[in-house]
Each structure stands twice: as C-alpha cells, then as structure tokens.
Amino acid sequence: MDSLVSGQCLCGAVTFRITGEFERFFLCHCTRCRKDSGSAHSANLFSSTAMITWLSGDANIRTFRLSGSRHVKCFCTICGSALPFSQADDGVLVVPAGSLDGEVGMRPDAHLCFSSRADWDNDLASLDRFDELPA
C-alpha cells in the first residue's frame, strides 16, 4: 500500500504531496551537501516509484544544478527552503527529510561521504541536550 505524505517550505508558499514509498534514507556529509544545507550533512529520502504533486507555489520553485557534478538543489525562491526534485539521469525522487510535515517514518540507512565530514562533526551525541533554546 502506498503511503501519503505532505510537506512545505518554511514560509508555506510551496506545498506538495508525495504518494508512494521511500526506498532509501541517507545522510550525506560531502562538502557540497554541507554547503548546500549549511549544516553537518544533508538528510534526503529517495524513491524510484513515488510521485510528487505540487499543491501550491510552483512558480516559486527554482532548481540549481552544480556544473560538472550530479549535485542538485531545488528550493523556494521566497524563503530558500530545500524542496524535492527528480534526478534528471534516473528519475529518482529526492526529498529533503526536513521538508516533510510530520514523521518521516523510517531511520536513515547510512552516512555517505563520512570521511568528508566537518571537523566538528564528531561524537555529537555526547553534547548537552535542550528541549528549547537555552536561557
């Protein structure tokens, strides 16, 4: 049975629905994904069969393809949030996990390009944890 998930950008201008199953979930630490996300890694879900329906804001969607690479970023032109895209070479749907509303429903399969991780991306589970912003 196909699952149904929805998502949106940070400002809410772009909304979408995905029907189908995700096959893989990777955390990529390559320098491109770190620069793209501004964080330690990107967190993307992959599906070769899922279908996306753009519900609103499709005029606010832009795609950037890094020349000489397979790196792609789809984003909202208003708030800059990462959005899903289909890879041109194989049609695989790539969905930034953080763009989904609600639970993802699966655990990441693996870290990719782990040897390229940032020098501060070690033993992060040992850091203090706060449920809200610290005072």
N, CA, C and O atoms as a DFTB+ gen file, in Angstrom:
540 C
 N C O
     1  1       0.831      -1.183       0.000
     2  2       0.000       0.000       0.000
     3  2       0.873       1.243       0.000
     4  3       1.828       1.328       0.773
     5  1       0.558       2.209      -0.859
     6  2       1.318       3.445      -0.939
     7  2       1.023       4.343       0.255
     8  3      -0.113       4.425       0.723
     9  1       2.053       5.009       0.735
    10  2       1.859       5.977       1.798
    11  2       1.636       7.351       1.179
    12  3       1.934       7.574       0.006
    13  1       1.116       8.255       1.974
    14  2       0.844       9.612       1.536
    15  2       1.459      10.550       2.554
    16  3       1.108      10.508       3.733
    17  1       2.381      11.402       2.104
    18  2       2.998      12.386       2.983
    19  2       2.895      13.747       2.329
    20  3       2.825      13.862       1.106
    21  1       2.887      14.770       3.157
    22  2       2.855      16.129       2.634
    23  2       4.027      16.908       3.202
    24  3       4.655      16.503       4.180
    25  1       4.304      18.035       2.564
    26  2       5.393      18.870       3.025
    27  2       5.244      20.276       2.487
    28  3       4.347      20.580       1.701
    29  1       6.155      21.127       2.938
    30  2       6.135      22.517       2.506
    31  2       7.454      23.192       2.835
    32  3       8.275      22.668       3.588
    33  1       7.634      24.353       2.256
    34  2       8.806      25.159       2.577
    35  2       8.552      25.885       3.903
    36  3       7.455      25.804       4.455
    37  1       9.543      26.577       4.399
    38  2       9.450      27.265       5.684
    39  2       8.364      28.345       5.693
    40  3       7.644      28.489       6.682
    41  1       8.242      29.101       4.603
    42  2       7.255      30.183       4.580
    43  2       5.861      29.709       4.194
    44  3       4.898      30.464       4.321
    45  1       5.738      28.469       3.725
    46  2       4.449      27.906       3.376
    47  2       3.963      28.234       1.978
    48  3       2.861      27.835       1.600
    49  1       4.762      28.954       1.202
    50  2       4.347      29.322      -0.155
    51  2       4.291      28.112      -1.078
    52  3       3.435      28.045      -1.960
    53  1       5.199      27.151      -0.882
    54  2       5.248      25.952      -1.711
    55  2       4.792      24.769      -0.867
    56  3       5.350      24.501       0.197
    57  1       3.774      24.066      -1.351
    58  2       3.290      22.865      -0.667
    59  2       3.235      21.717      -1.662
    60  3       3.070      21.927      -2.864
    61  1       3.376      20.508      -1.151
    62  2       3.385      19.332      -2.023
    63  2       2.867      18.110      -1.287
    64  3       2.763      18.091      -0.061
    65  1       2.544      17.089      -2.075
    66  2       2.105      15.793      -1.552
    67  2       2.882      14.718      -2.300
    68  3       3.089      14.817      -3.509
    69  1       3.305      13.701      -1.577
    70  2       4.024      12.578      -2.187
    71  2       3.250      11.304      -1.918
    72  3       2.880      11.006      -0.782
    73  1       3.013      10.557      -2.984
    74  2       2.346       9.267      -2.892
    75  2       3.356       8.194      -3.268
    76  3       3.990       8.271      -4.321
    77  1       3.500       7.213      -2.421
    78  2       4.440       6.133      -2.691
    79  2       5.336       5.873      -1.505
    80  3       5.164       6.453      -0.433
    81  1       6.280       5.006      -1.710
    82  2       7.187       4.587      -0.639
    83  2       8.597       5.111      -0.886
    84  3       9.057       5.184      -2.025
    85  1       9.264       5.469       0.185
    86  2      10.681       5.807       0.106
    87  2      11.476       4.522       0.264
    88  3      11.159       3.677       1.101
    89  1      12.513       4.387      -0.553
    90  2      13.329       3.175      -0.518
    91  2      14.593       3.344       0.299
    92  3      15.065       2.393       0.922
    93  1      15.147       4.552       0.300
    94  2      16.412       4.791       0.997
    95  2      16.363       6.136       1.708
    96  3      15.597       7.027       1.341
    97  1      17.198       6.261       2.734
    98  2      17.308       7.493       3.514
    99  2      18.783       7.639       3.866
   100  3      19.330       6.844       4.630
   101  1      19.418       8.657       3.306
   102  2      20.851       8.840       3.524
   103  2      21.161      10.201       4.131
   104  3      20.479      11.191       3.868
   105  1      22.206      10.223       4.947
   106  2      22.781      11.456       5.479
   107  2      24.115      11.649       4.767
   108  3      25.043      10.864       4.960
   109  1      24.213      12.693       3.943
   110  2      25.429      12.902       3.153
   111  2      26.278      14.015       3.751
   112  3      25.794      15.119       4.002
   113  1      27.551      13.707       3.975
   114  2      28.490      14.633       4.605
   115  2      29.459      15.265       3.611
   116  3      30.418      15.912       4.032
   117  1      29.242      15.100       2.305
   118  2      30.178      15.669       1.330
   119  2      30.189      17.192       1.449
   120  3      29.243      17.780       1.974
   121  1      31.249      17.828       0.969
   122  2      31.357      19.281       1.100
   123  2      30.225      20.000       0.368
   124  3      29.780      21.058       0.813
   125  1      29.753      19.444      -0.745
   126  2      28.649      20.079      -1.471
   127  2      27.370      20.079      -0.633
   128  3      26.691      21.101      -0.532
   129  1      27.052      18.951      -0.044
   130  2      25.840      18.865       0.781
   131  2      25.960      19.703       2.055
   132  3      24.970      20.272       2.516
   133  1      27.163      19.783       2.623
   134  2      27.343      20.636       3.803
   135  2      27.131      22.101       3.441
   136  3      26.464      22.825       4.180
   137  1      27.687      22.551       2.320
   138  2      27.483      23.932       1.893
   139  2      26.027      24.185       1.527
   140  3      25.461      25.225       1.866
   141  1      25.430      23.229       0.835
   142  2      24.037      23.323       0.407
   143  2      23.094      23.459       1.602
   144  3      22.177      24.280       1.582
   145  1      23.322      22.654       2.641
   146  2      22.439      22.647       3.806
   147  2      22.853      23.654       4.876
   148  3      22.034      24.060       5.700
   149  1      24.129      24.058       4.864
   150  2      24.631      24.929       5.922
   151  2      24.783      24.180       7.232
   152  3      24.848      24.800       8.294
   153  1      24.839      22.862       7.175
   154  2      24.873      22.044       8.374
   155  2      25.892      20.907       8.217
   156  3      26.687      20.899       7.278
   157  1      25.853      19.964       9.139
   158  2      26.799      18.855       9.140
   159  2      26.571      17.895       7.979
   160  3      27.501      17.225       7.531
   161  1      25.325      17.829       7.487
   162  2      25.014      16.898       6.409
   163  2      23.652      17.240       5.828
   164  3      22.880      17.994       6.420
   165  1      23.373      16.682       4.676
   166  2      22.011      16.717       4.145
   167  2      21.322      15.434       4.583
   168  3      21.981      14.427       4.839
   169  1      20.006      15.470       4.669
   170  2      19.210      14.300       5.057
   171  2      18.138      14.131       3.994
   172  3      17.129      14.835       4.006
   173  1      18.357      13.192       3.067
   174  2      17.457      13.021       1.929
   175  2      16.882      11.628       1.837
   176  3      17.567      10.632       2.069
   177  1      15.589      11.579       1.487
   178  2      14.878      10.342       1.202
   179  2      14.857      10.144      -0.298
   180  3      14.795      11.111      -1.056
   181  1      14.910       8.876      -0.737
   182  2      14.972       8.554      -2.162
   183  2      13.886       7.550      -2.527
   184  3      13.602       6.622      -1.769
   185  1      13.276       7.749      -3.712
   186  2      12.299       6.803      -4.210
   187  2      12.347       6.744      -5.733
   188  3      12.422       7.769      -6.411
   189  1      12.302       5.525      -6.248
   190  2      12.266       5.339      -7.700
   191  2      10.830       5.212      -8.210
   192  3      10.600       5.170      -9.419
   193  1       9.860       5.152      -7.285
   194  2       8.472       4.928      -7.685
   195  2       7.496       5.992      -7.189
   196  3       6.410       6.125      -7.753
   197  1       7.843       6.747      -6.159
   198  2       6.921       7.741      -5.589
   199  2       6.647       8.865      -6.582
   200  3       7.466       9.175      -7.447
   201  1       5.479       9.458      -6.430
   202  2       5.057      10.566      -7.293
   203  2       4.818      11.803      -6.442
   204  3       4.252      11.720      -5.352
   205  1       5.257      12.953      -6.952
   206  2       5.037      14.212      -6.246
   207  2       3.972      15.023      -6.969
   208  3       3.919      15.059      -8.198
   209  1       3.131      15.670      -6.180
   210  2       2.130      16.602      -6.700
   211  2       2.361      17.934      -6.008
   212  3       2.299      18.027      -4.782
   213  1       2.627      18.961      -6.798
   214  2       2.805      20.299      -6.241
   215  2       1.418      20.886      -6.015
   216  3       0.641      21.020      -6.961
   217  1       1.102      21.235      -4.783
   218  2      -0.226      21.730      -4.436
   219  2      -0.326      23.246      -4.549
   220  3      -1.381      23.776      -4.897
   221  1       0.760      23.939      -4.257
   222  2       0.771      25.402      -4.367
   223  2       2.199      25.904      -4.518
   224  3       3.157      25.234      -4.132
   225  1       2.317      27.079      -5.080
   226  2       3.598      27.772      -5.137
   227  2       4.585      27.298      -6.173
   228  3       5.770      27.614      -6.063
   229  1       4.150      26.544      -7.188
   230  2       5.133      26.020      -8.149
   231  2       5.878      27.129      -8.888
   232  3       6.966      26.883      -9.409
   233  1       5.327      28.343      -8.951
   234  2       6.046      29.466      -9.570
   235  2       7.215      29.932      -8.699
   236  3       8.084      30.667      -9.170
   237  1       7.242      29.509      -7.435
   238  2       8.307      29.897      -6.501
   239  2       9.401      28.853      -6.380
   240  3      10.259      28.958      -5.504
   241  1       9.387      27.842      -7.247
   242  2      10.372      26.764      -7.178
   243  2      11.492      27.026      -8.184
   244  3      11.228      27.304      -9.354
   245  1      12.724      26.938      -7.733
   246  2      13.890      27.042      -8.609
   247  2      14.781      25.837      -8.368
   248  3      14.794      25.253      -7.285
   249  1      15.523      25.481      -9.405
   250  2      16.453      24.363      -9.320
   251  2      17.841      24.840      -9.699
   252  3      18.025      25.512     -10.713
   253  1      18.813      24.484      -8.875
   254  2      20.214      24.790      -9.141
   255  2      20.946      23.478      -9.367
   256  3      20.881      22.576      -8.532
   257  1      21.642      23.368     -10.495
   258  2      22.457      22.190     -10.802
   259  2      23.915      22.632     -10.846
   260  3      24.280      23.498     -11.640
   261  1      24.735      22.047     -10.004
   262  2      26.147      22.397      -9.959
   263  2      26.851      21.810     -11.169
   264  3      26.896      20.592     -11.343
   265  1      27.392      22.673     -11.992
   266  2      28.059      22.261     -13.223
   267  2      29.171      21.254     -12.937
   268  3      29.941      21.406     -11.989
   269  1      29.236      20.226     -13.777
   270  2      30.282      19.219     -13.651
   271  2      30.040      18.205     -12.553
   272  3      30.942      17.446     -12.197
   273  1      28.820      18.182     -12.006
   274  2      28.513      17.243     -10.929
   275  2      27.064      16.769     -11.056
   276  3      26.323      17.235     -11.921
   277  1      26.677      15.852     -10.198
   278  2      25.284      15.407     -10.120
   279  2      24.528      16.166      -9.038
   280  3      23.358      15.882      -8.781
   281  1      25.189      17.131      -8.402
   282  2      24.585      17.845      -7.272
   283  2      23.488      18.795      -7.743
   284  3      23.700      19.622      -8.630
   285  1      22.309      18.657      -7.130
   286  2      21.134      19.466      -7.463
   287  2      20.514      19.976      -6.173
   288  3      20.496      19.275      -5.162
   289  1      20.006      21.198      -6.216
   290  2      19.219      21.710      -5.100
   291  2      17.995      22.398      -5.666
   292  3      18.099      23.279      -6.520
   293  1      16.844      21.990      -5.185
   294  2      15.582      22.623      -5.523
   295  2      15.177      23.420      -4.286
   296  3      15.308      22.928      -3.165
   297  1      14.684      24.649      -4.478
   298  2      14.403      25.491      -3.314
   299  2      13.301      26.496      -3.601
   300  3      12.984      26.780      -4.756
   301  1      12.722      27.029      -2.530
   302  2      11.716      28.085      -2.609
   303  2      12.436      29.419      -2.801
   304  3      13.376      29.735      -2.072
   305  1      11.989      30.196      -3.784
   306  2      12.638      31.484      -4.052
   307  2      12.303      32.533      -2.997
   308  3      12.970      33.565      -2.928
   309  1      11.297      32.293      -2.184
   310  2      10.934      33.261      -1.144
   311  2      11.758      33.042       0.120
   312  3      12.376      33.978       0.627
   313  1      11.774      31.805       0.635
   314  2      12.446      31.554       1.913
   315  2      13.735      30.735       1.788
   316  3      14.487      30.629       2.757
   317  1      13.999      30.158       0.623
   318  2      15.230      29.396       0.406
   319  2      15.200      27.962       0.890
   320  3      16.203      27.256       0.782
   321  1      14.073      27.516       1.421
   322  2      13.980      26.143       1.933
   323  2      14.204      25.110       0.838
   324  3      13.786      25.295      -0.305
   325  1      14.867      24.024       1.204
   326  2      15.099      22.919       0.273
   327  2      13.784      22.216      -0.034
   328  3      12.946      22.024       0.847
   329  1      13.617      21.834      -1.301
   330  2      12.409      21.165      -1.778
   331  2      12.768      19.909      -2.567
   332  3      13.906      19.767      -3.012
   333  1      11.817      19.002      -2.744
   334  2      12.067      17.777      -3.514
   335  2      12.384      18.063      -4.984
   336  3      12.018      19.106      -5.524
   337  1      13.068      17.117      -5.610
   338  2      13.353      17.195      -7.048
   339  2      13.546      15.788      -7.590
   340  3      13.825      14.854      -6.839
   341  1      13.395      15.647      -8.890
   342  2      13.678      14.376      -9.560
   343  2      15.031      14.480     -10.229
   344  3      15.309      15.455     -10.927
   345  1      15.886      13.469     -10.020
   346  2      17.193      13.456     -10.660
   347  2      17.000      13.212     -12.150
   348  3      16.296      12.288     -12.556
   349  1      17.632      14.049     -12.952
   350  2      17.448      14.012     -14.402
   351  2      17.896      12.697     -15.027
   352  3      17.264      12.215     -15.967
   353  1      18.975      12.112     -14.522
   354  2      19.532      10.920     -15.174
   355  2      18.729       9.644     -14.933
   356  3      18.690       8.772     -15.801
   357  1      18.091       9.519     -13.776
   358  2      17.366       8.271     -13.498
   359  2      15.939       8.470     -12.992
   360  3      15.236       7.492     -12.738
   361  1      15.503       9.713     -12.843
   362  2      14.135       9.983     -12.417
   363  2      13.845       9.684     -10.964
   364  3      12.682       9.685     -10.560
   365  1      14.870       9.426     -10.164
   366  2      14.671       9.153      -8.741
   367  2      14.224      10.439      -8.050
   368  3      14.821      11.498      -8.241
   369  1      13.179      10.335      -7.254
   370  2      12.690      11.465      -6.477
   371  2      13.538      11.591      -5.221
   372  3      13.687      10.636      -4.459
   373  1      14.096      12.791      -5.013
   374  2      14.917      13.081      -3.845
   375  2      14.148      14.085      -2.990
   376  3      13.783      15.161      -3.463
   377  1      13.904      13.727      -1.728
   378  2      13.096      14.565      -0.853
   379  2      13.883      14.919       0.402
   380  3      14.248      14.032       1.174
   381  1      14.149      16.213       0.615
   382  2      14.793      16.609       1.872
   383  2      13.891      16.219       3.045
   384  3      12.736      16.641       3.103
   385  1      14.402      15.431       3.962
   386  2      13.592      14.914       5.063
   387  2      12.955      16.034       5.880
   388  3      11.824      15.896       6.345
   389  1      13.667      17.129       6.055
   390  2      13.149      18.242       6.845
   391  2      12.018      19.003       6.176
   392  3      11.355      19.813       6.824
   393  1      11.783      18.762       4.894
   394  2      10.701      19.466       4.197
   395  2       9.342      18.795       4.416
   396  3       8.304      19.356       4.064
   397  1       9.355      17.596       4.996
   398  2       8.109      16.873       5.219
   399  2       7.421      17.341       6.492
   400  3       8.080      17.666       7.480
   401  1       6.098      17.375       6.465
   402  2       5.305      17.668       7.657
   403  2       5.093      16.355       8.396
   404  3       4.742      15.347       7.782
   405  1       5.296      16.357       9.674
   406  2       5.076      15.143      10.453
   407  2       6.281      14.224      10.443
   408  3       7.398      14.625      10.115
   409  1       6.023      12.984      10.811
   410  2       7.077      11.981      10.964
   411  2       7.553      11.452       9.609
   412  3       6.761      11.314       8.676
   413  1       8.837      11.160       9.508
   414  2       9.397      10.579       8.294
   415  2       9.018       9.101       8.186
   416  3       8.736       8.609       7.094
   417  1       9.011       8.403       9.306
   418  2       8.581       7.011       9.314
   419  2       9.670       5.999       9.012
   420  3       9.385       4.810       8.869
   421  1      10.897       6.443       8.915
   422  2      11.999       5.495       8.731
   423  2      13.288       6.104       9.267
   424  3      13.432       7.322       9.364
   425  1      14.204       5.234       9.606
   426  2      15.513       5.636      10.135
   427  2      16.488       5.729       8.967
   428  3      16.364       4.968       8.008
   429  1      17.471       6.657       9.024
   430  2      18.459       6.703       7.947
   431  2      19.158       5.360       7.764
   432  3      19.426       4.639       8.725
   433  1      19.445       5.044       6.499
   434  2      20.136       3.801       6.165
   435  2      21.636       3.892       6.408
   436  3      22.264       2.928       6.846
   437  1      22.206       5.069       6.118
   438  2      23.664       5.181       6.213
   439  2      24.108       6.638       6.131
   440  3      23.369       7.517       5.686
   441  1      25.340       6.858       6.576
   442  2      26.048       8.120       6.357
   443  2      26.815       7.957       5.043
   444  3      27.479       6.942       4.835
   445  1      26.727       8.940       4.170
   446  2      27.503       8.933       2.930
   447  2      28.643       9.940       3.048
   448  3      28.532      10.936       3.762
   449  1      29.730       9.672       2.346
   450  2      30.906      10.558       2.333
   451  2      31.334      10.915       3.759
   452  3      31.691      12.057       4.047
   453  1      31.292       9.928       4.632
   454  2      31.568      10.151       6.050
   455  2      32.979      10.675       6.292
   456  3      33.201      11.436       7.233
   457  1      33.931      10.279       5.457
   458  2      35.307      10.760       5.639
   459  2      35.439      12.238       5.287
   460  3      36.452      12.860       5.607
   461  1      34.431      12.804       4.633
   462  2      34.438      14.227       4.285
   463  2      33.733      15.095       5.317
   464  3      33.594      16.303       5.119
   465  1      33.283      14.491       6.421
   466  2      32.506      15.253       7.398
   467  2      33.322      16.411       7.972
   468  3      34.553      16.410       7.942
   469  1      32.601      17.388       8.488
   470  2      33.227      18.570       9.087
   471  2      34.057      18.171      10.301
   472  3      33.752      17.182      10.968
   473  1      35.103      18.939      10.586
   474  2      35.979      18.599      11.700
   475  2      35.270      18.684      13.052
   476  3      35.751      18.114      14.032
   477  1      34.153      19.374      13.122
   478  2      33.393      19.493      14.374
   479  2      32.270      18.454      14.476
   480  3      31.514      18.445      15.447
   481  1      32.168      17.586      13.476
   482  2      31.091      16.594      13.423
   483  2      31.573      15.245      13.966
   484  3      31.577      14.241      13.253
   485  1      31.973      15.238      15.226
   486  2      32.420      14.008      15.886
   487  2      31.768      13.918      17.260
   488  3      31.708      14.907      17.991
   489  1      31.280      12.736      17.607
   490  2      30.725      12.451      18.923
   491  2      29.667      13.485      19.351
   492  3      29.651      13.917      20.503
   493  1      28.798      13.871      18.430
   494  2      27.784      14.882      18.731
   495  2      26.734      14.384      19.722
   496  3      26.081      15.188      20.386
   497  1      26.570      13.080      19.825
   498  2      25.588      12.524      20.766
   499  2      25.969      12.793      22.216
   500  3      25.117      12.698      23.100
   501  1      27.228      13.127      22.481
   502  2      27.671      13.367      23.855
   503  2      27.429      14.808      24.318
   504  3      27.657      15.119      25.487
   505  1      26.975      15.683      23.432
   506  2      26.734      17.083      23.801
   507  2      25.502      17.229      24.684
   508  3      24.615      16.375      24.679
   509  1      25.456      18.341      25.457
   510  2      24.267      18.640      26.242
   511  2      23.062      18.742      25.321
   512  3      23.194      19.090      24.148
   513  1      21.890      18.438      25.860
   514  2      20.642      18.481      25.077
   515  2      19.633      19.373      25.770
   516  3      19.476      19.320      26.990
   517  1      18.947      20.194      24.984
   518  2      17.917      21.086      25.495
   519  2      16.663      20.893      24.647
   520  3      16.762      20.759      23.427
   521  1      15.508      20.877      25.259
   522  2      14.246      20.752      24.533
   523  2      13.799      22.077      23.934
   524  3      12.943      22.107      23.049
   525  1      14.378      23.171      24.414
   526  2      14.089      24.507      23.886
   527  2      15.400      25.277      23.830
   528  3      16.444      24.766      24.234
   529  1      15.344      26.501      23.332
   530  2      16.556      27.315      23.311
   531  2      17.049      27.556      24.719
   532  3      16.239      27.834      25.603
   533  1      18.368      27.458      24.969
   534  2      18.877      27.678      26.323
   535  2      18.727      29.149      26.728
   536  3      18.736      30.050      25.888
   537  1      18.593      29.356      28.016
   538  2      18.413      30.724      28.544
   539  2      19.713      31.491      28.474
   540  3      19.764      32.656      28.870
